[in-house]
Amino acid sequence: MTNVLIVSGHPRLGDDSLANKTIVEELTSLIPGAVVDQLDDLYPDYRIDVAAEQAKLAAADVIVLQYPLWWYGWPSLLQKWVEDVFVRGFSHGSTGTALAGKKLVVSVTTGAGESYYSAQPGGFDRFLAPAMATCALTGMEFAGSLPLFGVSYANRTDEAARADMVERSREHAARLAKFVSAL
Ligand SMILES: Cc1cc2nc3c(=O)[nH]c(=O)nc-3n(C[C@H](O)[C@H](O)[C@H](O)COP(=O)(O)O)c2cc1C
């Protein structure tokens, strides 16, 4: 059996998310047995339980990072999780091999649309550089990225736009679950 860990890095999934909340909810039923690591729920004070997080990572075969793109990178809560948990001797360094061979999938939502990112030099992949470099350092395999573009928080008060975002988030979750099951 493949053990899947879904790390939800939205800092306010519980009360200020539409896309990530929908995706995480859908994934819990689409990937039965997956461990959902909802960081905002576990660590509202940003004080990460390093041993607990390392144990969850060690038990996983596939790690899905689910987060909204904030200022072109990981939100601070997910950044803090990486900084605290991926330490020398665990994830890297001569004795740090706990993550080697695991597969990493990046599922990221954005406010801007696909056309905005395809017009950028290097396209959307440039915003995945930290995840890819982290895989190279730790021996994880970068298994792929699934962006969901154009789900801006700015449109949430428009009922039709909101319904469309929920629907596209559901479809995204289904695509992601299919992708993970094929790994
Ligand atoms: C602090 C902040 C920074 C953001 N930075 C970006 C960004 O750099 N690029 C982008 O396309 N969208 C950006 N957005 C929009 C979010 O990515 C978008 O609202 C989110 O993916 C929607 O997911 P949610 O409904 O789960 O919050 C930002 C939003 C916030 C609140």
The ligand as a Gaussian input file, in Angstrom:
#p B3LYP/6-31G(d) Opt

LIG

0 1
 C       -0.911000      37.337000       1.076000
 C       -1.325000      36.858000      -0.288000
 C       -0.370000      36.761000      -1.276000
 C       -0.729000      36.284000      -2.554000
 N        0.248000      36.194000      -3.516000
 C       -0.095000      35.708000      -4.744000
 C        0.903000      35.556000      -5.750000
 O        2.096000      35.823000      -5.551000
 N        0.516000      35.099000      -6.968000
 C       -0.795000      34.766000      -7.249000
 O       -1.087000      34.353000      -8.370000
 N       -1.750000      34.865000      -6.288000
 C       -1.426000      35.326000      -5.056000
 N       -2.387000      35.410000      -4.077000
 C       -3.748000      34.867000      -4.345000
 C       -3.868000      33.455000      -3.763000
 O       -2.921000      32.570000      -4.337000
 C       -5.270000      32.888000      -3.981000
 O       -6.198000      33.764000      -3.383000
 C       -5.372000      31.492000      -3.392000
 O       -4.618000      30.597000      -4.163000
 C       -6.805000      31.016000      -3.331000
 O       -6.849000      29.848000      -2.528000
 P       -7.762000      29.809000      -1.205000
 O       -9.192000      30.030000      -1.643000
 O       -7.553000      28.459000      -0.652000
 O       -7.290000      30.891000      -0.289000
 C       -2.063000      35.893000      -2.815000
 C       -3.024000      35.994000      -1.798000
 C       -2.663000      36.471000      -0.550000
 C       -3.730000      36.572000       0.533000

